[in-house]
Amino acid sequence: MNGLELLQDPNVRWILAATVLLGLSSGVLGSFAYLRKQSLMGDALAHAALPGVCIAFMLSGSKSILLFLLGAAAAGLVATFGIGFVTRHSRIKQDAALGIVLSVFFGVGIVLLTQIQHSDSGNQSGLDKFLFGQAAGMVRSDVLTMAIVSFALVGVCALLYKEFKLLSFDPGFARGIGLPVAALDQLLMLLIVVAVVVGIQAVGVVLMAAMLITPAVSARYWTERLGVMTALAGLFGAASGVIGTFASAADDHLPTGPLSVLAASALFVLSVLFAPRRGVVSKLLLRASVRRKAIADYEERMRGGRPA
């Protein structure tokens, strides 16, 4: 079955739209997180979203996606402020604080998930799908919600591009010219929380961090300019969604989210190998060219009777 035949299925079209939008917004946001050396932040916030989803279900008793998103967003915000509090009021560095928050929130989420699964309504909850995602279960309203949120995230990044650029490269200078660095940092974390919350239904809490960081790291190999990097990261993320969706649609037994992550990883490997200047192959070719030039210069000097 070719791509055009697959697109005739409405469900495939919705899943494709969802994964492309998720990859686009995640790649753009992940660029700033990567440059801020906060790659683990997406992983921590994704794992922190699980207890929020569980608590939302326990309070409401329904499988409302909107309530799940609100619960996950609230848990993500609590985790963000918790990481900041631990970092500011102790000698623990941010990477250690991220690891602590990730472990605690995910542990709480697994406990709550197990409790729900053993309750009377556990068989109907379907919350275990949030661990690894279930893009095939997304409907039109879910995709429309994801579209609105994704375009909003990309729009905010475009409007505050200069501010986020200064925040990523020189926060001291940004503070010196009067920019609210702390507020911008919290806003960036909030945007990451929103991206994670929107993406967990398609990719799951375990793999969402890969959709945030892998496209950004891949794009970094191809350029030295932030604008080009964010555009490429969004493109790589969207391409990963396309590849994952078609691979999943071609075989009903394969999940879309993990396949999208594997596609992003494959693009990363290609970038590492073949990107100009930074790629392994490019560096080997450059070294070989320099070596040939050095040998040619040496032989020319010898033929001219000059000492090497």
C-alpha positions as CSV (number, residue, x, y, z in Angstrom):
1,M,0.0,0.0,0.0
2,N,1.5,3.3,-1.1
3,G,1.4,6.7,0.6
4,L,-1.6,8.0,-1.4
5,E,-3.7,4.9,-0.5
6,L,-2.8,5.3,3.1
7,L,-3.9,9.0,3.1
8,Q,-7.3,7.9,1.9
9,D,-7.9,6.6,5.5
10,P,-9.3,9.5,7.6
11,N,-7.7,8.1,10.7
12,V,-4.3,8.1,9.1
13,R,-4.8,11.8,8.0
14,W,-5.6,12.8,11.6
15,I,-2.7,10.9,13.0
16,L,-0.4,12.4,10.4
17,A,-1.5,15.9,11.2
18,A,-1.1,15.4,14.9
19,T,2.5,13.9,14.6
20,V,3.6,16.6,12.2
21,L,2.3,19.4,14.4
22,L,3.9,17.8,17.5
23,G,7.2,17.4,15.7
24,L,7.2,21.0,14.5
25,S,6.5,22.6,17.8
26,S,8.7,20.2,19.8
27,G,11.6,20.8,17.5
28,V,11.4,24.6,17.7
29,L,11.1,24.6,21.5
30,G,13.7,21.9,21.9
31,S,16.2,24.2,20.2
32,F,16.1,26.7,23.0
33,A,16.0,24.0,25.7
34,Y,19.1,22.4,24.1
35,L,21.0,25.7,23.9
36,R,20.1,26.5,27.5
37,K,21.6,23.1,28.5
38,Q,18.2,22.0,29.7
39,S,17.9,18.8,27.6
40,L,16.8,16.8,30.6
41,M,14.0,19.3,31.4
42,G,11.7,17.9,28.8
43,D,12.2,14.4,30.2
44,A,11.5,15.6,33.7
45,L,8.4,17.5,32.7
46,A,7.1,14.6,30.7
47,H,7.5,12.2,33.6
48,A,6.0,14.7,36.0
49,A,2.9,14.9,33.8
50,L,1.9,11.3,34.6
51,P,0.7,12.0,38.2
52,G,-1.3,15.0,37.0
53,V,-3.1,12.8,34.5
54,C,-3.9,10.2,37.2
55,I,-5.1,12.8,39.7
56,A,-7.3,14.4,37.0
57,F,-9.0,11.0,36.4
58,M,-9.4,10.3,40.1
59,L,-11.1,13.6,40.7
60,S,-13.3,13.6,37.6
61,G,-13.9,9.9,37.0
62,S,-13.9,10.6,33.2
63,K,-11.5,10.2,30.4
64,S,-11.8,13.8,29.3
65,I,-8.7,14.7,27.3
66,L,-9.1,18.4,28.3
67,L,-9.1,17.4,32.0
68,F,-6.1,15.2,31.4
69,L,-4.2,18.0,29.8
70,L,-5.1,20.4,32.6
71,G,-3.9,17.9,35.2
72,A,-0.7,17.2,33.3
73,A,0.0,20.9,32.9
74,A,-0.6,21.6,36.6
75,A,1.8,18.8,37.6
76,G,4.4,20.1,35.1
77,L,4.2,23.6,36.5
78,V,4.6,22.2,40.0
79,A,7.6,20.2,38.9
80,T,9.1,23.3,37.2
81,F,8.8,25.4,40.3
82,G,10.1,22.5,42.4
83,I,13.2,22.3,40.3
84,G,13.8,26.0,40.6
85,F,13.2,26.0,44.3
86,V,15.7,23.2,44.9
87,T,18.3,24.8,42.7
88,R,18.0,28.2,44.3
89,H,17.8,27.2,47.9
90,S,20.4,24.4,48.1
91,R,23.8,23.5,46.7
92,I,22.2,20.9,44.4
93,K,22.8,21.7,40.7
94,Q,20.1,21.8,38.2
95,D,20.9,18.4,36.6
96,A,20.6,16.7,39.9
97,A,17.4,18.6,40.8
98,L,16.0,17.5,37.4
99,G,16.8,13.8,38.2
100,I,15.3,14.0,41.6
101,V,12.0,15.6,40.4
102,L,11.8,13.2,37.5
103,S,12.2,10.2,39.7
104,V,9.8,11.4,42.4
105,F,7.0,12.5,40.1
106,F,7.2,9.4,37.9
107,G,7.2,7.1,41.0
108,V,4.1,8.9,42.3
109,G,2.5,8.6,38.9
110,I,3.2,4.8,38.7
111,V,1.7,4.3,42.2
112,L,-1.4,6.3,41.3
113,L,-1.7,4.4,37.9
114,T,-1.5,1.1,39.7
115,Q,-4.1,2.1,42.2
116,I,-6.4,3.2,39.4
117,Q,-5.9,0.0,37.4
118,H,-7.0,-2.0,40.5
119,S,-10.0,0.1,41.2
120,D,-13.5,-0.6,39.8
121,S,-13.1,1.9,36.9
122,G,-9.5,0.8,36.2
123,N,-10.4,-1.3,33.1
124,Q,-12.0,1.7,31.5
125,S,-9.4,4.3,32.4
126,G,-6.9,3.6,29.6
127,L,-4.3,5.7,31.4
128,D,-1.6,3.2,30.7
129,K,-1.6,4.5,27.1
130,F,-0.1,7.7,28.3
131,L,3.1,5.9,29.2
132,F,4.0,5.1,25.6
133,G,1.3,7.0,23.7
134,Q,-1.5,5.9,21.5
135,A,-1.7,8.1,18.4
136,A,-4.2,5.8,16.8
137,G,-6.7,6.7,19.5
138,M,-6.7,10.4,18.6
139,V,-9.8,11.9,17.1
140,R,-10.6,15.1,15.3
141,S,-11.1,17.2,18.4
142,D,-7.7,16.0,19.8
143,V,-6.0,17.0,16.6
144,L,-7.7,20.4,16.5
145,T,-6.6,21.0,20.1
146,M,-3.0,20.0,19.2
147,A,-3.1,22.3,16.1
148,I,-4.2,25.3,18.1
149,V,-1.6,24.7,20.8
150,S,1.2,23.9,18.4
151,F,0.7,27.1,16.3
152,A,0.4,29.1,19.5
153,L,3.8,27.7,20.8
154,V,5.5,28.4,17.5
155,G,3.9,31.9,17.4
156,V,5.2,32.8,20.9
157,C,8.7,31.6,19.9
158,A,8.6,33.7,16.8
159,L,7.4,36.8,18.7
160,L,10.0,36.4,21.4
161,Y,12.8,35.1,19.2
162,K,15.3,37.9,20.0
163,E,14.6,37.6,23.7
164,F,14.9,33.8,23.8
165,K,18.1,34.1,21.7
166,L,19.7,36.4,24.2
167,L,18.5,34.2,27.0
168,S,20.1,31.2,25.4
169,F,23.5,32.7,24.6
170,D,24.1,35.5,27.0
171,P,21.6,35.8,29.9
172,G,24.0,38.2,31.7
173,F,23.8,40.7,28.9
174,A,20.0,40.2,28.6
175,R,19.7,41.1,32.3
176,G,22.0,44.1,31.8
177,I,19.8,45.6,29.1
178,G,16.7,45.3,31.3
179,L,15.1,42.1,30.0
180,P,13.1,40.1,32.7
181,V,15.4,37.1,32.5
182,A,13.6,35.2,35.3
183,A,10.2,35.7,33.8
184,L,11.4,34.7,30.3
185,D,13.0,31.6,31.7
186,Q,9.8,30.6,33.5
187,L,7.9,31.3,30.3
188,L,10.1,29.0,28.3
189,M,9.6,26.3,30.9
190,L,5.8,26.9,30.6
191,L,6.0,26.5,26.9
192,I,7.9,23.2,27.3
193,V,5.3,22.0,29.8
194,V,2.5,22.8,27.3
195,A,4.4,21.0,24.4
196,V,4.9,18.0,26.6
197,V,1.3,17.9,27.8
198,V,0.0,18.0,24.2
199,G,2.5,15.4,23.0
200,I,2.1,12.7,25.7
201,Q,-1.1,11.3,24.1
202,A,0.7,10.7,20.8
203,V,4.2,9.8,22.0
204,G,3.8,9.1,25.7
205,V,5.6,10.4,28.8
206,V,8.6,8.0,28.4
207,L,9.5,9.1,24.8
208,M,8.3,12.7,24.7
209,A,11.8,14.1,25.7
210,A,13.2,12.5,22.5
211,M,10.9,14.5,20.3
212,L,12.0,17.7,22.1
213,I,15.7,17.2,22.0
214,T,16.7,14.9,19.1
215,P,15.5,17.2,16.2
216,A,17.2,20.1,17.8
217,V,20.5,18.2,18.3
218,S,20.3,17.0,14.7
219,A,19.7,20.5,13.4
220,R,22.7,21.8,15.3
221,Y,25.0,19.8,13.1
222,W,23.9,21.6,10.0
223,T,24.2,25.2,10.9
224,E,25.8,27.9,13.1
225,R,22.8,30.2,13.0
226,L,20.0,30.0,15.5
227,G,17.3,30.9,13.1
228,V,18.3,28.2,10.7
229,M,18.7,25.8,13.5
230,T,15.1,26.3,14.9
231,A,13.7,26.0,11.3
232,L,15.6,22.8,10.7
233,A,14.6,21.4,14.1
234,G,11.0,22.0,13.3
235,L,11.4,20.4,9.8
236,F,13.2,17.4,11.3
237,G,10.5,16.9,13.9
238,A,7.8,17.2,11.3
239,A,9.6,14.7,9.0
240,S,9.9,12.3,11.9
241,G,6.2,12.5,12.5
242,V,5.5,11.8,8.8
243,I,7.9,8.8,8.7
244,G,6.5,7.3,11.9
245,T,2.9,7.7,10.8
246,F,3.4,6.0,7.4
247,A,5.5,3.2,8.9
248,S,2.8,2.6,11.5
249,A,0.0,2.8,9.0
250,A,1.8,0.2,6.8
251,D,1.9,-2.3,9.7
252,D,-1.0,-2.1,12.2
253,H,1.0,-3.8,14.8
254,L,3.6,-1.0,15.1
255,P,3.0,2.1,17.4
256,T,3.2,5.5,15.8
257,G,5.0,7.3,18.7
258,P,8.0,5.0,19.1
259,L,8.4,4.9,15.3
260,S,8.4,8.7,15.2
261,V,11.2,8.7,17.8
262,L,13.1,6.1,15.9
263,A,12.8,8.2,12.8
264,A,14.1,11.2,14.7
265,S,17.0,9.1,15.9
266,A,17.7,8.0,12.3
267,L,17.8,11.6,11.2
268,F,20.2,12.3,14.0
269,V,22.6,9.6,12.9
270,L,22.5,10.9,9.3
271,S,23.3,14.4,10.6
272,V,26.2,13.1,12.7
273,L,27.6,11.3,9.7
274,F,26.9,13.6,6.7
275,A,26.3,17.2,8.0
276,P,28.7,19.7,6.4
277,R,31.6,20.8,8.5
278,R,30.4,19.0,11.7
279,G,29.6,15.6,10.2
280,V,32.0,12.7,10.6
281,V,32.3,12.0,6.9
282,S,32.9,15.7,6.2
283,K,35.7,15.8,8.7
284,L,37.3,12.7,7.3
285,L,37.1,14.1,3.8
286,L,38.6,17.4,5.0
287,R,41.5,15.6,6.7
288,A,42.1,13.5,3.6
289,S,42.2,16.7,1.5
290,V,44.6,18.4,3.8
291,R,46.8,15.3,3.9
292,R,46.9,15.1,0.1
293,K,47.7,18.8,-0.2
294,A,50.5,18.5,2.3
295,I,52.0,15.5,0.5
296,A,51.7,17.4,-2.9
297,D,53.5,20.4,-1.4
298,Y,56.2,18.2,0.0
299,E,56.8,16.4,-3.3
300,E,56.9,19.8,-5.1
301,R,59.5,21.1,-2.8
302,M,61.6,17.9,-3.2
303,R,61.4,18.1,-7.0
304,G,62.6,21.8,-6.8
305,G,65.7,20.7,-4.9
306,R,64.6,22.5,-1.8
307,P,64.8,20.8,1.6
308,A,61.6,19.6,3.0
